[in-house]
Amino acid sequence: MHGGGARWATLAAVAGGTAYVGVIDPAGRGIYPLCPSRLLFGIDCPACGGLRGTHDLLRGHVLQALDHNLLLPAFLAVLGAALALWLLPLVGRPPGTVRIPRRATVGAVALVAAFTVARNLPLAPLKFLASG
């Protein structure tokens, strides 16, 4: 695809996928992928609950979205920023570049790892972190 065709196709796919998640509740029906970590190991990955949470966010239910995945707003912000930077050529701007400090990267990885471990521990005080 030339002239930004891949970017337009990606934008259309993201818009279509987002609309699908907004209309069809992942908790009840629809065609959605199974989480490999839950399927193979029986544990929640850091993104588990993301589709249900996104559905709730799109419907204005912020607290319900956070109940599915506490890190969802951060995940969506990072994905949205990355997509926006990649799409900049569609509006005549050069692709954006972001330099993320090493400390921020290490901190983010540590936070996601700690979140993943904590949400899978069988401790009552941490039950709210599970994707359920």
N, C-alpha and C positions, 0 to 999 in steps of 0.2 A: 504494500500500500504506500502510495506516495502522497506528499502534500499534507501530512498529518492524518492520513486515513486510519492508522493504527491508534492514534490518540482519540480520534472521533469514535472509533469502534469501542475502545475501552471506556470512554465516557458514556456511551450508550449502554454498554453492558453493566456498568456500575449503576447507572440510573435505573435500568430495568430490574437488576437484582435488588436494589434498595426498594423499589416500588413493590416487588414481589414479597419481600420480607415485611413491608409495611401493611400489605393487604392480607397475606396468608400467614396466620399465626403458626410459628414453628413448634409451639407446644401442643398443637392439636392436629393439624393436618398439613398437607403440602408435601412437596418433594424436597427434602433437605439431606445433605450428607451426614453420615454418622461420624462422631469424633473418634479418630483412630485410637487415642490414648484410653478413652472410655471403653471402646469396643475390645481392645486387646488386653488392657491392663486393669480396667475397672476403676480408673482414677480420672479426676477432672484435670484437664490441661489448663494453662493460663487463659485460654480463649473460651473454654466451656461456658455456655450460657450466653455467649455473644449474640447469636441470632435471636434468641428469645428477648434478650435485653435490648437489642436494636429495634425489634418489633415494638417493645414497650416504649422506648424513647420516641419513635416515630408517631406514636399515639399519645404522647405527652405524659406518660407515666414514668417519671424520673425515678422515684423510689423503687418501683417494681423492677426497673431496668438495673438499678444498682444491686438489688437483691439477687439477680441472676449472675452478675459479674461486677464486682466492685471496681475493677480497673477498666471497665468498658469505656468511660469517657476519655481516658488517656489513650487507649488503643484507637478509638475513632478519631481523635484529634491528630494523632501521628499519621494514621492512614490518610486522613483528609488533607493534611499539609503536604504529604508526599505526592498525592495525586494532583493537588493544585499546582505544585512546582513542576511536575511532569507535563501538565497540560498548558503551561504558559505559552509555548509556541503557537497554540491555537489563537491567541489574541495578539500575536505579533511580538512577543517578548522572548528573549533567549531563555532556555531552560534555567531554572533557579538552582543555586547550589547552596547547601547549608553545611556549615562546619560544626559538627557536634563535638564538644569537648570530651576527651577520653573519660574524665570523671563522671560526666553525665551518662555516657554509655555504660560504664561499669556499674553505676548506681542503678540505672534502669534494669539491667540484667539481674543484678542482685535483688531488686524489688520484685521482679517477676518470678524469680526462683523461690524467694521466700514466700510469696503469695501462693505459688503452686504447692509448695510443701504444706503450708499452713491450712490451705483449703481441703487438703486430703487427710489431715490428722483426725483421728476419731476422738476429738475432745469437744465436749459440749460448748465451751465458750467460743470455739472457732467454727461452730456449725453454720453460722451466718455467712461464712466465706464460700461454702459449697455452692455449686451452680443451681441446685434444686430450686 
